Amino acid sequence: MSYVPTGAIIAAAAAKKRREQEEEKTAQYKSDDLDGWEFKIVRAYSRKFRSAEQIEQVRQEEAQSGWEMVEKFDDYRLRFKRRVERRSMDTHAQTNPYRTTVGGGPGLAVALAVGLAVLGALAAIFFAEGGSVEVTQPWTLITVLGIAVLAVAAIAAKKRS
């Protein structure tokens, strides 16, 4: 039976609710403000927006579709707006004009965790029989290749975020 850290789940849900309430509170627009405008929030799974260079990169990408940055909530969220007439620019954009996330997602973290767990289990099996493994065994090669693949994936994920 697995242990579910209910305290962590409750804290994460409460933090998500606070962020949503903050977004709603700061988005207090009059009907005149909304007429002819559309808004979106772009989120990152890591603290991508802590550097001005990263913010500028995302701002330029969004500008290709006519989006203007309105505000930075925190290192994870940016708000954009654009006139609805600018939708005609969508065909020229190199990115999805309605994207709401940037960087690696939580799926990457799960894949890395599963990969590390499998490698740990393989290592436990190899070294359980006497404390050493010959390099000629096929499992040794598989383990080394698995570690190399995970290292490359981690480096690629870091460059994207």
C-alpha positions in Angstrom: 0.0 0.0 0.0 1.4 3.4 -0.9 1.4 6.4 1.3 -0.3 9.5 0.0 1.0 12.8 1.4 -2.4 14.3 2.0 -0.8 17.4 3.6 1.1 18.2 0.5 -1.9 17.6 -1.7 -4.0 20.0 0.4 -1.3 22.6 0.4 -0.9 22.4 -3.4 -4.7 22.7 -3.9 -4.8 25.7 -1.6 -1.9 27.4 -3.4 -3.6 26.8 -6.8 -6.8 28.3 -5.4 -4.9 31.4 -4.1 -3.2 31.9 -7.6 -6.6 31.6 -9.3 -8.2 34.1 -6.9 -5.3 36.5 -7.4 -5.7 36.2 -11.2 -9.4 37.0 -10.9 -8.9 39.8 -8.5 -6.3 41.6 -10.7 -8.4 41.1 -13.8 -11.1 43.5 -12.6 -12.0 45.1 -16.0 -14.9 47.3 -16.9 -17.0 46.2 -19.9 -15.4 49.0 -21.9 -11.9 47.6 -21.2 -13.0 44.2 -22.5 -14.7 45.4 -25.7 -12.5 44.2 -28.6 -9.8 42.7 -26.4 -8.9 39.1 -25.6 -6.7 38.1 -22.7 -4.6 35.0 -21.7 -2.2 33.9 -19.0 1.0 32.1 -20.0 2.2 29.7 -17.3 5.6 27.9 -16.8 6.1 24.8 -14.8 9.5 26.1 -13.6 10.5 29.6 -12.5 11.1 30.5 -16.2 10.0 34.1 -15.7 12.5 35.1 -13.0 15.0 36.5 -15.6 14.3 39.5 -17.8 15.8 37.6 -20.8 13.3 34.8 -20.5 10.4 37.2 -20.2 11.6 39.1 -23.2 11.9 35.9 -25.2 8.3 34.9 -24.4 7.1 38.5 -25.0 8.7 38.6 -28.5 7.2 35.2 -29.4 3.7 36.3 -28.3 4.1 39.6 -30.1 4.3 37.7 -33.4 0.6 37.1 -33.0 -0.2 40.6 -31.7 -0.1 39.8 -28.0 1.0 42.6 -25.6 2.3 41.8 -22.1 0.1 43.3 -19.4 1.8 42.1 -16.3 4.0 39.6 -14.6 2.3 37.9 -11.7 5.3 36.0 -10.5 8.1 33.8 -11.8 5.5 31.3 -13.2 2.8 33.5 -14.8 2.5 36.4 -17.3 -0.7 38.0 -18.5 -1.1 39.1 -22.2 -3.8 41.0 -24.1 -4.5 41.7 -27.8 -7.1 43.3 -30.0 -9.3 40.7 -31.6 -8.5 42.2 -35.0 -5.0 40.9 -34.5 -6.2 37.4 -34.9 -5.3 37.7 -38.6 -1.6 37.6 -37.6 -2.1 34.0 -36.3 -1.1 32.4 -39.6 2.3 34.1 -39.5 3.2 33.1 -36.0 5.9 30.5 -35.3 4.2 29.5 -32.0 0.6 28.6 -31.1 -1.1 32.0 -30.6 -3.3 30.5 -27.9 -0.6 28.7 -26.0 -0.9 29.0 -22.3 2.2 27.1 -21.1 5.9 27.3 -21.9 8.8 25.1 -21.0 8.8 21.4 -20.0 5.6 20.1 -18.4 5.1 17.9 -15.4 5.2 14.8 -17.7 8.9 15.3 -18.0 9.4 15.2 -14.3 7.3 12.0 -14.0 9.3 10.4 -16.9 12.6 11.2 -15.2 11.3 9.9 -11.8 10.1 6.6 -13.4 13.4 6.2 -15.3 15.4 6.8 -12.1 13.3 4.3 -10.2 13.8 1.6 -12.9 17.5 2.3 -12.9 17.6 2.0 -9.1 15.8 -1.3 -9.2 18.1 -2.6 -11.9 21.1 -1.6 -9.8 19.7 -3.3 -6.7 19.2 -6.5 -8.7 22.7 -6.4 -10.2 24.5 -5.8 -6.9 22.4 -8.1 -4.8 24.3 -11.3 -5.8 27.7 -10.5 -4.4 28.5 -6.9 -4.7 30.0 -6.8 -8.2 28.9 -7.1 -11.8 31.1 -7.9 -14.8 31.1 -5.3 -17.6 30.3 -8.1 -20.1 26.8 -8.6 -18.6 24.1 -7.2 -20.9 22.3 -5.5 -17.9 25.4 -3.4 -17.2 25.3 -2.0 -20.8 21.5 -1.4 -20.5 22.0 0.5 -17.2 24.8 2.7 -18.6 22.7 3.5 -21.7 19.7 4.3 -19.6 21.7 6.7 -17.4 23.1 8.3 -20.5 19.6 8.7 -22.0 18.3 10.3 -18.8 21.2 12.7 -18.6 20.6 13.8 -22.2 16.8 14.2 -21.5 17.5 16.3 -18.3 20.0 18.5 -20.2 17.4 19.1 -23.0 14.7 19.9 -20.5 16.9 22.4 -18.7 17.7 24.2 -22.0 14.0 24.4 -22.8 13.0 26.0 -19.5 
